[in-house]
Amino acid sequence: MYTSIVISGPIASGTSTTAKALAEKLHLEYHSAGKIFRKYMLEHNLPLHDKASFPDQLDKGLDEKTINLVKNGGVVVDAHYAGYFTREMADALKVLLTCDYQERIKRALSRVHTHTETEEDIKKREEGLDAKFRKLYADENFLDPKFFDLTINTTQTPSEEVVESISQKFYKNN
């Protein structure tokens, strides 16, 4: 039985949009790791793509908090590494969202609600996420589909369909 949902994926694959909509639909709490990092970035005047400048303890603390939230149940978590960290938790539905690179870049460049980035910033941020994960945790791809219960390509899939597919999988096991 699933008690929580974890949404992971590359930048601009639709993780935040999906997680927020799922939390609302399923009446679960929503938590975003990205929101915390963006806040830290703004408070310390750091570029978001410079993951190496973020203290390792900030990463580790946030990752531990994410794991505990999922263990306690009743949440939808949007975090890059969360699928990997919860890979052995049977009560967490782990969802990987994928998306064509060009579509992700198009989406990211059109953002105005959180922050603005260039394509180069996005590339640097993805490289930084990977490097930080490998430094702190393991020398492997944290977005490998083998860590997830469900993988959905959002390139041409409307967000409502993505939310419905995840909801069905969540309800099917409850």
Buried (B, 14 or more C-beta within 10 A) or exposed (E): EBBBBBBBBBBBBBBBBBBBBBBEBBEBEBBBBBEBBBEBBEEEEBBBBEBEEBEEEEBEEBBEBBBEBBBEBEBBBBBBBBBBBBBEBEBBBBBBBBBEEEBBBEBBBEEEEEBEBEBEBBBBBBEBBBEBBEEEBEEEEBBEEEBBBBBBBBBEBEEEEBBBBBBEBBEEEE
